Every structure is written in C-alpha cells, then in structure tokens.
Amino acid sequence: MPESQRLRRDAIGLTHSVVVGVAGTSPSFSIAASAALLIAATGGFAPAIILYCGLTMMGIALAFSRLNRDDPNAGASFIWVTRIFGPVTGFLAGWCVLATSVLFMASATIPAASATLLLFAPQFEHDPSVLTLVALAWLLAPSAATLRGIHVAAGLQSLLIAIEFA
C-alpha cells in the first residue's frame, strides 16, 4: 500500500480513541435500553456491574490505542485479527464489522430522521419524502466526516458524545 494511503502513526491520541470507542457503544442508548432489566436482575449490584463493564471498555480502548500505535492501520480489527489468528478469522472479523455497520446505518437512519423532524419540524414527521431526505442526510453526514479524515471524524464524535452526555 502506498505510504500516502496508510494511516499515520499516532493519528489520534488516547482521548479521541476513547471517544470513538465510547461512541461505538452508544452509552446513553445502552443504559436507557438495559438499566431497568439490569437493576431488576442484579438489584444493588447494578452500579458495580456498570463499573465493571466500564473498566472492560477502558481496557479495550487502551488495547486498540496500543495496537494503533504499534501498527497503524485503517483496517484495524480485520488486519490485526488476520495477523494473530489467520486469514479466515480476519476475513470474518472484517465482514462482521462491515455487516453490523451497514445494518446499523440502514436501520438507524429512519428513527434518527423521525426524531430530528419531531424536534425541529414536527409538521413533516409523517411526510415520507421529507423523512427520506432527512434519513439520507443522516446517512451521508457520517460518510462525509469519515472521508474528510480521522481528525474530523474524531472531533465530530467528541462533539456528539458531549451533547449525548449533556
């Protein structure tokens, strides 16, 4: 691969690595969707379980940060998995990431568009053409940020995480 196409060593630091990792888990949605069940199942142990999961995610973020420092690669998981476990497992890891990304992007744009319209233009919430256009914008926005580079994507993700937690 030409040097101009390779990911630059230390392209993003630990902070942005953690932000991108946290964003991939959708913490607010995950907590909202699972908190009641978690508390019902574990009672007083729920905070400890959440802390344990947070520490696990921090470990994963640190591992990815270290892997990126030692072997910067835009392919990340499938390249690293291929080098460690072989090409078949690496291929499956790559396809799993691709499939989940496509499925999520396809399934998340309509609810995002609906929520956006409900927030900013409720009169258009049930208009299929407007809903489709807003969903398309939600699909193209992350793609455009990704094409602009990892710094833009990580900065945008930092902003979104700050809004989400606020």
N, C-alpha and C positions, 0 to 999 in steps of 0.2 A: 504494500500500500504506500503511495507517495506520502512523504512527510507532511505535505500541506493538508492531507485528509485525516491525519492522525489526531487524536485528542491530545492537547498539550498537557505535559506533566504538571500536576497541581493546578489544573484549570479552574477548579473551585475548591475552596477550603472546607474545613470541617463544619463550619456553621452552615454553609449552603448545602453541604452533603446531608446534614441532619435535617434541614428544612425540606429538601427534596424527598428524603426518606419518610419523614413525618407526613408530608403531603400525600405520599403514595398509600398511606394507611387511612386517610380521611378520618382523623381522630374524632372530630365532633360528631360526624355521622355514625361512626362506630360506637361511640359512647352512647349516643341517643338511641341507637337501634338495639343495643345489648345491655344497657345498665339495669333495666328492670329485671330481666332474666338473670343477670349475674348476681344481683342483690338477693333475688328470691332463692337462687341455688346455693349461695355461699354465706348469706347473712352478713355478719360482722367482718368476715374475711375479705369482702369485696375490695376495700382500699388496698389491702396487701396484694391481692391478685393484680389489681391495676398497676401498682408499683412494680411488681414482678414483670409484667408484660412491658412496661415502660423501660425497665432495665434491659430486657431482652432486645427491644427495638434499638436502644442505645448501643448495645453490643453489635447488632447488625450494621448500624450506621458506621460505627468505628471500623468494623471489618471491611466494609465497602470503601471507606476512606483510605484504609491501608492498602487494599488491593489496587485502588486507583492510583495511589502514589507509586507503588512498585511496578504496576503495569497499566499505564493509562490506556484505556481502550473504550471507544464509544459502544462497542458490543457488550461490554460489561459481563453480564451473567453467562451468556452462551459461550463467550470466549474463555472465561475463567473456568466454567464447568467442563468445557472440552479439554482444557489443559490438565485438569485434575482427574476427571472421571472418564474421559474419552469422547470421541465424536458423536456417538449415538445419544448419550446423555446430554451432551452440549446442544445437539440439534433439538432434542425435546425441550430443554430449558428455554432455548430461543423461541420455539414455537409456542410454548406456554405463555411467555411474556407477550408475544405478538397477539395471540388469540385473546388473552384477557384484556389487553389494551383495546383491541378492535371491538370486542363485545361490550366493554365498559363505555367506550366512546359512543357506540351506536345506541346503547340503552340509556345513557345519562343525558344525552342532549335534549330530549323531549321534556323530561322533568325540569331540567335547568332552564329551558326556554319558557316553560309554563310558569315557573317561579319568577323569572325575570319579568314576564308580561304581567303577572299578578302584582308584582312590586311597583313597576313603572307605568304600565298601561293596561289596567285590568279590563278595559273595554275590548281589547283584542285577544284576550286569553283563549277564547274558543274559536278564533278565526284560524282555520288550518293553514292558509297561505302565510299569514304573519308568524304563526307558530313555527312553521317550517323554515322560514327565513331566519328567525332568531336562533333556532336549533342549528342551522347551518353556520351562523356566526359563532356559536359556542363550539362547534366542531373545528372551524378554521382558526379561531384565536390561538389555541394551544399549538396548533401546527405552525402558525406563523412565528410564534415565540420560539419554538424549537428550531425552526430554520434559521432564525437570527443568531443562534448560538447559545451555548450553555450558560453564559453570564446573564443574558437576557432572560432565559427560562428560569434560572435560579433566582434572579431578582424579582421576577413576576411572582414566582411561587412564594417568596418571602413575604411579599405584599399580601397575597391571598391568605397565607397562614395567619398573618397578623389580623386581617379582617375576620377570619374564621374564629380565632380565639377571642377577639373583642366582642 
